Amino acid sequence: MPPSLTSHLIHLDPLALKLATQHPFLEAAATKSLPVDQLKAWLAQDRLYALSYTNFIGSLIAKTPIPTTSDRETTLEWRAADLLIDCLNNIRTEIKLFEETASSEGWLEEISDVHPNVHTRAYQDLFAGAAAPQKPLIVGLAVLWATEECYLRAWSYAKSKIDLSLSSKEKDVMQRTFVPNWSSPEFQALVRRIGGLLNKFGSERAEEDSWEWQECEHAFRQVLKVEKEFWPDVKAVKFHPDAKTHSKDDRKVVNEI
């Protein structure tokens, strides 16, 4: 029996997958050893990533043909549209979580007053390329699954580093809010659902070793590379809270590592 597309992709480059999902930033975030300025630097960029993700999902929905036949709900196209709508609703909730958490911590204006750094722009370019008109839908779904699979693995790794003896009052915002959110059973279920749909497309709409599978391989490798670089260097990142003192053109933003 041939491997599923997701299984094939996961085993392409185990070292690159590990580097993308077991970064020192994650351990620092889980052990309260991440300085607040560095936390805000990451949060600012991840919020921009989430907003770009919204456009990405919208582009995938736009290129998904909606069936009108009586068996509409059983078709792969409708399942894809239905899932993408759920992903769109999910990212709206994520953005709200970012902003409400930042607001409660007094950081909202700071994290909103930044520009994308080079690594966030790399993700934006990756999304744009995967959703381009000439790309088959399966490639966009592969990028969608890869980003979410990496996120689930990354924050599950972070969760494994949290001191279980800590009380709620002893936990910081990463331990209380963000780590549990992206390692939750609900998020895991969404990621598995995306992977299941990608496997359906991989088995029914593309043959193993076909050019579509090769496109997915290339996209997956790109995600691993971009994801590894997206995590800030915990020793080098600096956040500039005085960004508003600069003009629009020369405003300081999170360092491009």
Contacts in CASP RR format, 6 or more apart in sequence:
PFRMAT RR
TARGET T0000
AUTHOR 0000-0000-0000
METHOD contacts of the structure
MODEL  1
MPPSLTSHLIHLDPLALKLATQHPFLEAAATKSLPVDQLKAWLAQDRLYA
LSYTNFIGSLIAKTPIPTTSDRETTLEWRAADLLIDCLNNIRTEIKLFEE
TASSEGWLEEISDVHPNVHTRAYQDLFAGAAAPQKPLIVGLAVLWATEEC
YLRAWSYAKSKIDLSLSSKEKDVMQRTFVPNWSSPEFQALVRRIGGLLNK
FGSERAEEDSWEWQECEHAFRQVLKVEKEFWPDVKAVKFHPDAKTHSKDD
RKVVNEI
2 203 0 8 1.000
2 208 0 8 1.000
3 11 0 8 1.000
3 208 0 8 1.000
4 196 0 8 1.000
4 199 0 8 1.000
4 202 0 8 1.000
4 203 0 8 1.000
5 142 0 8 1.000
5 198 0 8 1.000
5 199 0 8 1.000
5 201 0 8 1.000
5 202 0 8 1.000
5 203 0 8 1.000
5 206 0 8 1.000
5 213 0 8 1.000
5 216 0 8 1.000
6 145 0 8 1.000
6 149 0 8 1.000
6 195 0 8 1.000
6 196 0 8 1.000
6 198 0 8 1.000
6 199 0 8 1.000
8 208 0 8 1.000
8 213 0 8 1.000
8 217 0 8 1.000
9 142 0 8 1.000
9 146 0 8 1.000
9 216 0 8 1.000
9 217 0 8 1.000
9 220 0 8 1.000
10 17 0 8 1.000
10 149 0 8 1.000
12 217 0 8 1.000
12 220 0 8 1.000
12 221 0 8 1.000
13 221 0 8 1.000
13 224 0 8 1.000
16 221 0 8 1.000
16 224 0 8 1.000
16 225 0 8 1.000
16 228 0 8 1.000
17 150 0 8 1.000
17 153 0 8 1.000
17 224 0 8 1.000
19 224 0 8 1.000
19 228 0 8 1.000
20 150 0 8 1.000
20 154 0 8 1.000
20 223 0 8 1.000
20 224 0 8 1.000
20 225 0 8 1.000
20 227 0 8 1.000
20 228 0 8 1.000
21 150 0 8 1.000
21 153 0 8 1.000
21 154 0 8 1.000
21 157 0 8 1.000
21 227 0 8 1.000
22 154 0 8 1.000
22 157 0 8 1.000
23 154 0 8 1.000
23 228 0 8 1.000
23 231 0 8 1.000
24 231 0 8 1.000
24 234 0 8 1.000
25 34 0 8 1.000
25 42 0 8 1.000
25 231 0 8 1.000
25 232 0 8 1.000
25 233 0 8 1.000
25 234 0 8 1.000
26 154 0 8 1.000
26 155 0 8 1.000
26 157 0 8 1.000
26 158 0 8 1.000
26 161 0 8 1.000
26 231 0 8 1.000
27 33 0 8 1.000
27 157 0 8 1.000
27 158 0 8 1.000
27 161 0 8 1.000
28 34 0 8 1.000
28 38 0 8 1.000
28 234 0 8 1.000
29 39 0 8 1.000
29 42 0 8 1.000
29 158 0 8 1.000
29 174 0 8 1.000
29 178 0 8 1.000
29 179 0 8 1.000
30 158 0 8 1.000
30 159 0 8 1.000
30 160 0 8 1.000
30 161 0 8 1.000
30 162 0 8 1.000
30 174 0 8 1.000
30 175 0 8 1.000
30 179 0 8 1.000
31 161 0 8 1.000
31 162 0 8 1.000
31 163 0 8 1.000
32 171 0 8 1.000
32 172 0 8 1.000
32 174 0 8 1.000
32 175 0 8 1.000
34 174 0 8 1.000
34 234 0 8 1.000
37 237 0 8 1.000
37 238 0 8 1.000
37 239 0 8 1.000
37 241 0 8 1.000
38 232 0 8 1.000
38 234 0 8 1.000
38 237 0 8 1.000
38 238 0 8 1.000
38 239 0 8 1.000
39 173 0 8 1.000
39 174 0 8 1.000
40 107 0 8 1.000
40 110 0 8 1.000
40 111 0 8 1.000
40 239 0 8 1.000
40 241 0 8 1.000
41 232 0 8 1.000
41 237 0 8 1.000
41 238 0 8 1.000
41 239 0 8 1.000
41 254 0 8 1.000
41 255 0 8 1.000
42 231 0 8 1.000
42 232 0 8 1.000
42 237 0 8 1.000
43 98 0 8 1.000
43 102 0 8 1.000
43 107 0 8 1.000
43 111 0 8 1.000
44 110 0 8 1.000
44 111 0 8 1.000
44 112 0 8 1.000
44 114 0 8 1.000
44 239 0 8 1.000
44 254 0 8 1.000
45 114 0 8 1.000
45 116 0 8 1.000
45 117 0 8 1.000
45 119 0 8 1.000
45 120 0 8 1.000
45 230 0 8 1.000
45 232 0 8 1.000
45 254 0 8 1.000
46 98 0 8 1.000
47 95 0 8 1.000
47 98 0 8 1.000
47 99 0 8 1.000
47 102 0 8 1.000
47 111 0 8 1.000
47 112 0 8 1.000
48 114 0 8 1.000
48 116 0 8 1.000
48 120 0 8 1.000
49 120 0 8 1.000
49 123 0 8 1.000
49 230 0 8 1.000
50 91 0 8 1.000
50 94 0 8 1.000
50 95 0 8 1.000
50 98 0 8 1.000
51 95 0 8 1.000
52 116 0 8 1.000
52 120 0 8 1.000
52 123 0 8 1.000
52 124 0 8 1.000
52 127 0 8 1.000
53 91 0 8 1.000
53 127 0 8 1.000
53 147 0 8 1.000
54 88 0 8 1.000
54 91 0 8 1.000
54 92 0 8 1.000
54 95 0 8 1.000
55 127 0 8 1.000
56 127 0 8 1.000
56 128 0 8 1.000
56 130 0 8 1.000
56 131 0 8 1.000
56 143 0 8 1.000
56 144 0 8 1.000
57 84 0 8 1.000
57 87 0 8 1.000
57 88 0 8 1.000
57 91 0 8 1.000
57 144 0 8 1.000
58 84 0 8 1.000
58 88 0 8 1.000
58 131 0 8 1.000
59 127 0 8 1.000
59 128 0 8 1.000
59 131 0 8 1.000
60 80 0 8 1.000
60 84 0 8 1.000
60 131 0 8 1.000
60 137 0 8 1.000
60 140 0 8 1.000
60 141 0 8 1.000
60 144 0 8 1.000
61 81 0 8 1.000
61 84 0 8 1.000
61 85 0 8 1.000
61 88 0 8 1.000
63 131 0 8 1.000
63 133 0 8 1.000
63 137 0 8 1.000
64 77 0 8 1.000
64 80 0 8 1.000
64 81 0 8 1.000
64 84 0 8 1.000
64 137 0 8 1.000
65 77 0 8 1.000
66 72 0 8 1.000
66 77 0 8 1.000
66 78 0 8 1.000
66 81 0 8 1.000
67 75 0 8 1.000
67 77 0 8 1.000
67 78 0 8 1.000
69 75 0 8 1.000
72 78 0 8 1.000
73 79 0 8 1.000
73 82 0 8 1.000
76 197 0 8 1.000
76 200 0 8 1.000
76 201 0 8 1.000
76 204 0 8 1.000
76 205 0 8 1.000
79 197 0 8 1.000
79 200 0 8 1.000
80 137 0 8 1.000
80 141 0 8 1.000
80 197 0 8 1.000
80 201 0 8 1.000
83 193 0 8 1.000
83 194 0 8 1.000
83 197 0 8 1.000
86 190 0 8 1.000
87 144 0 8 1.000
87 190 0 8 1.000
87 194 0 8 1.000
90 190 0 8 1.000
94 181 0 8 1.000
97 177 0 8 1.000
97 181 0 8 1.000
98 111 0 8 1.000
99 108 0 8 1.000
99 112 0 8 1.000
101 173 0 8 1.000
101 177 0 8 1.000
101 178 0 8 1.000
102 108 0 8 1.000
102 110 0 8 1.000
102 111 0 8 1.000
102 112 0 8 1.000
105 173 0 8 1.000
109 244 0 8 1.000
110 239 0 8 1.000
110 241 0 8 1.000
110 243 0 8 1.000
113 243 0 8 1.000
113 244 0 8 1.000
113 251 0 8 1.000
114 243 0 8 1.000
114 253 0 8 1.000
114 254 0 8 1.000
115 251 0 8 1.000
115 253 0 8 1.000
116 124 0 8 1.000
116 253 0 8 1.000
117 253 0 8 1.000
117 254 0 8 1.000
117 255 0 8 1.000
117 256 0 8 1.000
117 257 0 8 1.000
118 256 0 8 1.000
118 257 0 8 1.000
119 226 0 8 1.000
119 229 0 8 1.000
119 230 0 8 1.000
119 256 0 8 1.000
119 257 0 8 1.000
120 230 0 8 1.000
122 226 0 8 1.000
122 229 0 8 1.000
122 230 0 8 1.000
123 226 0 8 1.000
123 230 0 8 1.000
126 143 0 8 1.000
126 219 0 8 1.000
126 222 0 8 1.000
126 223 0 8 1.000
126 226 0 8 1.000
127 143 0 8 1.000
129 135 0 8 1.000
130 139 0 8 1.000
130 140 0 8 1.000
130 142 0 8 1.000
130 143 0 8 1.000
130 219 0 8 1.000
131 140 0 8 1.000
135 215 0 8 1.000
136 206 0 8 1.000
136 212 0 8 1.000
136 215 0 8 1.000
137 201 0 8 1.000
138 198 0 8 1.000
138 201 0 8 1.000
138 202 0 8 1.000
138 205 0 8 1.000
138 206 0 8 1.000
138 212 0 8 1.000
138 215 0 8 1.000
138 216 0 8 1.000
139 212 0 8 1.000
139 215 0 8 1.000
139 216 0 8 1.000
139 219 0 8 1.000
140 219 0 8 1.000
141 194 0 8 1.000
141 197 0 8 1.000
141 198 0 8 1.000
141 201 0 8 1.000
142 198 0 8 1.000
142 215 0 8 1.000
142 216 0 8 1.000
142 219 0 8 1.000
142 220 0 8 1.000
143 219 0 8 1.000
143 220 0 8 1.000
143 222 0 8 1.000
143 223 0 8 1.000
144 194 0 8 1.000
145 191 0 8 1.000
145 194 0 8 1.000
145 195 0 8 1.000
145 198 0 8 1.000
146 219 0 8 1.000
146 220 0 8 1.000
146 223 0 8 1.000
146 224 0 8 1.000
147 223 0 8 1.000
147 227 0 8 1.000
148 187 0 8 1.000
148 190 0 8 1.000
148 191 0 8 1.000
148 194 0 8 1.000
149 191 0 8 1.000
149 195 0 8 1.000
150 223 0 8 1.000
150 224 0 8 1.000
150 227 0 8 1.000
151 182 0 8 1.000
151 187 0 8 1.000
151 191 0 8 1.000
152 182 0 8 1.000
152 183 0 8 1.000
152 187 0 8 1.000
152 188 0 8 1.000
152 191 0 8 1.000
154 182 0 8 1.000
154 227 0 8 1.000
154 231 0 8 1.000
155 178 0 8 1.000
155 179 0 8 1.000
155 181 0 8 1.000
155 182 0 8 1.000
155 183 0 8 1.000
156 183 0 8 1.000
158 174 0 8 1.000
158 179 0 8 1.000
158 183 0 8 1.000
159 179 0 8 1.000
159 180 0 8 1.000
159 183 0 8 1.000
162 171 0 8 1.000
162 175 0 8 1.000
162 179 0 8 1.000
166 175 0 8 1.000
168 176 0 8 1.000
181 187 0 8 1.000
202 212 0 8 1.000
202 213 0 8 1.000
205 212 0 8 1.000
206 212 0 8 1.000
206 213 0 8 1.000
207 213 0 8 1.000
229 257 0 8 1.000
232 254 0 8 1.000
232 257 0 8 1.000
233 257 0 8 1.000
236 255 0 8 1.000
236 257 0 8 1.000
237 254 0 8 1.000
237 255 0 8 1.000
237 257 0 8 1.000
238 254 0 8 1.000
238 255 0 8 1.000
239 254 0 8 1.000
240 252 0 8 1.000
240 253 0 8 1.000
240 254 0 8 1.000
242 252 0 8 1.000
243 251 0 8 1.000
243 252 0 8 1.000
243 253 0 8 1.000
244 251 0 8 1.000
246 252 0 8 1.000
END
